[in-house]
Amino acid sequence: MAHEQHKQAAAQIKARCAVVTLSDSRTEATDRSGARIRELLVAAGHSVAVYCLIPDDPGALDALLNDLESDTAVDAILTNGGTGISKRDQTMSVVMRHIQTHLSGFGELFRMLSFAQIGPGAMMSRAEAGIAGGKPLFAMPGSTAAVELAMTRLILPELGHLLYELRK
């Protein structure tokens, strides 16, 4: 298949996504980042199959990821929150245990793009992505600006392509 045909086929794929916000302080009403992810997904033609807001608790996240990985109504998992370096930021240790295939470029590109916006503080982000249970799994920071950056510049332009490749 020619490159242009390949991209066209991938663009036709619409993902059913799980959006997970990890926060000890947000509520559904104050979860602007989770809301922005959902808005951007829908605007791009994808759907939100699951939305959850859970505390930054490793056990809760581990159980939820297990459920989402086995849920046939979910094609991709997008988390936000818990990617920093504070003691409460436990997301990444759990996410990394679930990822079988790392997409190292996501974290590298995210930090590069973030550096252009916020400077050297971008190095403190542990944003990552990979394939978990046969599904793309993206772990983004909790700030709305970071979510917007990751979604518009990295995730949405390639989500259909990722699913196309995984389904071959």
N, C-alpha and C positions, 0 to 999 in steps of 0.2 A: 504494500500500500504506500502510495506517495505521501510525503510529509504533510502536504496540504489536506489530503483526504483523511489522513490519520487525525489531524487536529479538528477537522469538521466532525468526524465521528465522535471524538471525545467530547466536543462541545455540546452534543445532543444529550449527554448523560446528565441526569438531574439526581442529585443525592438526597437521601432522607437522612437528616443529621440529628445527632444528639448534642445538645449544648449543655455543658456543665460548668457552673460557677462555683468556685471554692472560696468561701469567705466566712470569717467569724463575725463580721460586722454588718454585712449587707442583708437586706430582705428582698423579696421579689419586687417590691415597689421601688427599692433604691438600687437595684442591680442594673445600672446603665450599660455596663460592658456586655452582660449577657443579652440585654435587649438589643444592643447594637449588632451583635453577632446574628441574632435572629432576623433583624431587619435586613441586613446585608445578604443573608442566605436567601430569603424570600425574594428580594429584589433581583437576585441573580437567577431566579427560577428554581431554586432548590427548596426543600421543605424541612421543617423542624418536626421530627418525629417524637423527640423527647427533650424536655427542658427540666433541669434539676439545679437547685441551689443547695449545696451541702457545706458543712463546716470544713475547715482545712484539717481534716482528720484522716490519717493514712488508712485506717481500717474501713471507714465509710467509702473512701475513694476506691480502694481495692475491690470491695464488694460490688460497687456500682460499675466499675470497668468490666468486671467479670460478666455482669448481667448484660451490659451494652454490647460486649464482644459477641455474645451468643444470641442477641436479639436480631432476628431476621428482618425486622422492620427498620433497622439502622444500618446505613451504609458507611457513615463516617462519624467520628467523635471529636468534638472540639471543646477543650477545657480552657478556662481562664481563671487566673489567680494562683497564688502559691508557688510561683516560679522564681521568687527572689531569694535572698540569702538569710532572711531572719530565721530565728528558731522555729517559728510557726509555719514557715514555708516548707511543707512536707510533700507537696505534689510530685516533684520530680523523682524522688526515690521510688514512688509507686509507679508512676508512668514508665520509667525506664525498665522496671521489672516486667511490664506488660508488652513492651515493644520487642518484636522478634527481628524486624528489619529497620534499621535506623535510616532516617532521611536527614543526614547531617547537614546538608545544604540549607534546610529550612532555618535551623538555629543560626548558622553562619550568616545567611542573607538577612535574617531578621535583625541581628545585632548590627550588621553593616548599615542597613536602612535606618535603624533606630539611632545609631551613632550620628548620622547626618542630621537627625532631628534634635537629639538631646545631648550629644557629646559623649564623653568617656563613661558616663554613668551607664551606658548601654551594656558595658561589660558585666554588670551585675545581673543581667537577665539570663536565666537558664532555660529560655524557651527552646522547645525541641519538638520533633515530629518523627513519626515512624509508622510502621504497620503493626497492628496489634489485633490478633484474632482475624486476620485477613482484611482489616479495615484501616483506613488512614486515621491516625490519632494525632491531633495537634494540641500541644500544651502552650498556651499563650499567657503573657502577663495579665494582670487584672485591670490595668488602667484602660480607659476607653480609647485613648489615643493609640496605645499599643495594639489593642484589638483591631482598631480601624486600619492601622498600618499592615498588620499581618493578614487580615482578611482581604483588603483591596489589592495589595501588592504581591502577595504570595499564594494564599490559599484559594481564593475564588478563581484566579486565572488558571489554576492547575487542578482543581478538584475533579472535574470531569475526566481529565487526562489520567490522573491517578487511578480512578475507578476503572477506566478503560483498560489500563495496563493490568490491574489486578484481576480483571474478569477474562483476560485472554486465555 
